[in-house]
Amino acid sequence: MANYVYILQSYKSKRYYCGQTNSIEQRLQRHNEGKVKSTKSECPWQLTGYVQLASRSECMQLEKKIKGRGIERWLVENYKLLTH
């Protein structure tokens, strides 16, 4: 099963959100249906890009790194790593 770290951007506020999942399409749908507490007030969301990794633990490490660096700052420095 594939594992992904994904970055979304709100159409409404332009804020970024980073998360990890094994199904990007289902996860984006949950965000846009308002089923994710931390993002429901800023729907709709668009997928900026994602990184596929071998394991969930690798995804969790990258997600932590991206959030620690700041999502927007990480994007500026690492945009080429994303699949769009």
C-alpha positions in Angstrom: 0.0 0.0 0.0 1.3 3.4 -0.9 1.9 6.1 1.7 1.8 9.8 0.9 2.6 13.2 2.5 0.3 15.8 0.9 0.0 19.5 0.9 -3.2 21.3 0.4 -4.0 25.0 0.0 -7.3 26.6 0.9 -9.1 28.5 -1.9 -10.7 30.6 0.8 -7.8 31.7 2.9 -4.7 30.6 0.9 -3.4 28.8 4.0 -1.5 25.6 3.5 -2.2 22.3 5.3 0.1 19.2 5.4 -0.9 15.7 6.3 -0.2 12.0 5.5 -2.5 9.3 4.2 -2.7 6.1 2.1 -5.4 7.5 -0.2 -5.0 11.1 -1.4 -8.3 11.2 -3.2 -10.4 10.0 -0.2 -8.5 12.3 2.2 -9.0 15.4 0.0 -12.7 14.5 -0.3 -12.9 14.4 3.6 -11.2 17.8 3.8 -13.6 19.3 1.3 -16.7 17.8 2.9 -15.7 19.5 6.2 -15.1 16.2 8.0 -11.6 17.2 9.2 -11.9 19.4 12.3 -8.7 21.4 11.7 -9.6 22.3 8.1 -13.4 22.5 7.9 -13.6 26.3 8.3 -11.4 26.9 5.2 -13.1 24.7 2.6 -12.6 24.1 -0.3 -9.1 22.8 -0.5 -6.9 22.1 -3.6 -4.1 19.6 -3.7 -0.7 21.4 -4.1 1.2 18.2 -4.4 2.4 15.1 -2.7 5.4 12.9 -2.0 5.1 9.1 -2.0 7.1 7.2 0.5 7.6 3.5 1.3 6.2 3.5 4.9 3.9 5.3 7.2 6.7 6.0 9.6 8.7 7.8 6.8 5.6 9.8 6.0 5.2 10.8 9.7 8.8 11.9 9.8 8.5 14.0 6.7 5.2 15.6 7.8 6.8 16.6 11.1 9.8 18.1 9.2 7.6 20.0 6.8 5.4 21.4 9.7 8.5 22.2 11.7 10.1 24.1 8.9 6.8 25.9 8.0 4.8 24.5 5.0 5.2 27.5 2.8 9.0 27.8 3.5 9.4 24.1 2.9 7.5 24.4 -0.4 9.8 27.2 -1.6 12.9 25.1 -0.9 11.6 21.7 -2.0 8.8 22.2 -4.6 10.6 20.0 -7.1 10.2 17.0 -4.8 6.4 17.1 -5.1 4.3 15.2 -7.6 1.5 17.4 -9.0 
